[in-house]
Amino acid sequence: MLRGGLSFARLAVGKRGGLHCRIPKRSYAALTDLKQLPQPGDKLHGFTVQRAKSVPELQLAAVQLQHDKTGADYIHVARDDKNNVFAIGFKTNPNDDTGVPHILEHTTLCGSEKCELIVLYPVRDPFFKMLNRSLSNFMNAFTSGDHTTYPFATTNRVDFNNLMDVYMDATLKPLLLESDFKQEGWRIGPENPAEADSPLLFKGVVYNEMKGQMSDSSYLYYIRFQDHIFPDLHNSGGDPHKIPDLTLEQLRKFHRDHYNPSNAKIFTYGDAPIEEHLSRLNDKLSGFERANVDSDLREPITLNESKTITVPGPVDPLTDKNAQHKTSVSWIMNETADTVESFSLRIMSSYLLDGYGSPLYQGLIDEKLGSDFSPNTGYDTSSKKGILSVGLQNVRKEDLKTVQEKIHEVLQSVHDKGFDGKKVEGILHQLELALKHKTATFGMSVMQGLTPAWFNGVDPFDALSWEETVSKFKELYAKGGYLESLLKKYMLDANTLTFTMEPEPSYGKSLTNEEAARLAAEIEKVGGESAARGGLVEQELKLLEIQENARNQDLSCLPTVKVEDIPREMEKKPLQHGKIGNIPVQWRTAPTNGLTYFRAVNTLEDLPEELRMYLPLFTDAILRLGTPKKTMEELEDMIKLKTGGIKAGTHVSTNHSNLEITEEGLVFSGYCLDKNVPDMLELLRTILLETNFYAVSKLRTLIQGIASGFVNSLAESGHNFARTFAAAHLTPAARATEVMGGMTQVRLISNMAANEVYNEALDKLRKIAEFAARQNGLRVAVTCGTEAVSDNEAAVQKFIESLPIAQTPTRDSPLFDFEAPTKAFFPLPYQVSYTSSCVKTVPYTHKDGAALQMLSQLLTHKHLHHEIREKGGAYGGGAFHRGAGGIFGFYSYRDPNVANTLKIMETAGQWAVQKRWSERDLEEAKLSVFQGVDAPTSVSEEGMVYFLDGITDEMRQTRREQLLDVAVDDIRRVAQTYLVEQAGKEAIAVLGENKDWVDEAWNVFPLSLDPSQSVPADDRVVL
Ligand SMILES: [Zn+2]
């Protein structure tokens, strides 16, 4: 198992960048031919070429250069891909927990010199301002443990150069003003400066962001584990306790010491010529002198003997209070610079941990020792030394010792039995398929795979050499006993760190007390509250004024692309439609690198209402329970050997012309090499028709795991749950989405987990299976190369014929009621909240849809970002319009001030009607919208909008023209019609801290997984 991107802005680590690739087009040879690229020793635009390498299996060539004057390190990856990527990164080892790299990442983006020189005052937040002056499909910044990276991706060449200028200026010459530091970092200010005795509190975007993170117990476990295994790395994101120790001077010094070209690594990718990049980069770099390089590669602790550490953590009111420990065992592994060994250890880790059939899943989770793996589980290669951890969450105190013993026992038994060759082959097959799978974001994947390695002393060219690494692994593996010897050397014979977080009922309280005491001490430092208040209020008002002025400032110093650069005609991907028997089949033929992508939707005709909410569980169960003839482990081994994966999910779609018409059902998908299509469909048939829905114990484990996953999702994306719940009151499709993926699901699963009743669910799943595994309501889509069509046709026909046809007459199945309150509140134990307010609008083909989409952009960028994030202190906030779903809404994310946010949302429509929108405003909104509309898509996604939602290319072309043609008057008109005139019809949902504004007007829904407090059974899902 590879540890995912669970922490703030930390990239998903360890993944081999998901190195997917595209088929070479005609210009491949020229573009990536080493002879066409600068040669080692060449001197060009102030750079010297150091080396070059061709990587044919990824259809790319890489060149490494050094900037002569400053020593800046630069890699260009040439590839026939118009989605060009740029990134500049700096090594930023933190020396304390104040979060200085993270706060710097935020403030860097607040303003830079270039603009100041031209227009005499700085453009505030050029980064956010550029978001709507660009056609980029990716713009962000990431603070990792020991480095900070600023990447973007765009298919537009002018845009690429514009953004590169802004990124270079923003990072190398930021203004780092005191007001930016206070806004983004931390400050003390009145909660509401307009009120005379509003309480003073800590404010600041990063401060609140990290406070939100720390209330997520998975994140807290992960970060505390990092503190102990990598104490020298500190907490680059910032510990809220320590953030207020940071001063502006220290921030500026950290910038001087780290953000200079000598300490920078620059990356470009794509089909743009390197010579162009070189000359632009040299212009930016040549004004700098050579400076210090932070080349320190931090080491983890040394384990001379095994160590055990226990720390306190919060009690999770959503899960069983007797099973709340998180515990893991960790090993310090290899030097990550040895890429072959890292690759081999990744195979070993995947063997031990991936899938329900893996030895550690079976040995620990199937044995009911915990609900899921701990957040740090997996093999992490993002630092100089690899770390492998195995652990569990939701462990009972009395089981802690058993968990540790069991981990060792499983490892010993894998070692003694030896690694199963078929399983290793399956893992390699999966990796190779991932390589063939063509994605639209290949360049970003290369960047994300390369960067952590590059900053940690791994030769970046080694990290790119896929084929070399795999063949070296195969050679070592063929000798026999190789993985066994690694397991013995790094794990069985090595010392460990056992790290446990134990629930402490007073934990939350002690955090609040600590913060209050720290606040009092800070206020004391400035002379006590009565003396300081005046100054703090004044500071707050001044900050507001600066922000207010910034909204109306002239942005003409910032570069921009133009709406006229957007082609009026959309790129069409022709589809063919046919039938096999009575089943409609959609074909998309395109170069796919020898892969076939299969999808099927079953609309489950006549499905009884009471089964609907069990559909998500059904999709999990068929990939979990196994069949009477084959265990899930055996099925998984086959899936790995024959396919790139099989998935099942729920499907909800709103009719393009009528919001009251909804299609619901299940969607199944998978991809594989063309020759394996019959095997893949046979596997799909097996799980659909033969799954053993009597496996109570396996279902129990599954449900416990889903329940603990929900706890994490609520903390991470509470705003999505708030949106889904609010929208559910407006359209049938939104209701179905809520029932199958919102708080209704959270409640259903939590209650099942708490009450330990599973037979009823198994009964429902058996009934669903009768609907899911039949031809009625089925339709199929296949994407493949022309050469594979006829074989695929035969395989799909065989698959369809293997499914039964039901003879029941079709009748209307009435939609379930959703007589829920329009103001819903879900108390959760977080110090921040998530809010959403939604209204119903129009279906996809209605002409107002385009203007509503623009309105959501305008409100987000011109109003809500400013009011909710900058002034309100929330981590995020904005408006959205679901074009295909007919819902317009607002949301806030990690919000400390919900009452204020709700007022802003209430008046946003009026604000938009009164605002004098300029042509420039509209131009920017159009650019932002088209970033999404024209973002490159993977070949496997082509034709899916039609297949899933019935939206044709003609409808999309019309919508495209409507979007391009929206006028200022349209914006005011739709704001009036859909927001102002629908006042009072909003549906609102809030998740978070229970405060005094939650009065009788609110319907409060407590959530609990604790059996002693759970909601009565008959009240389970009636929200
Ligand atoms: Zn941040």
Boltz pocket constraint, residues with backbone or C-beta under 6 A from the ligand:
constraints:
  - pocket:
      binder: B
      contacts: [[A, 9], [A, 102], [A, 106], [A, 206], [A, 209]]
      max_distance: 6.0
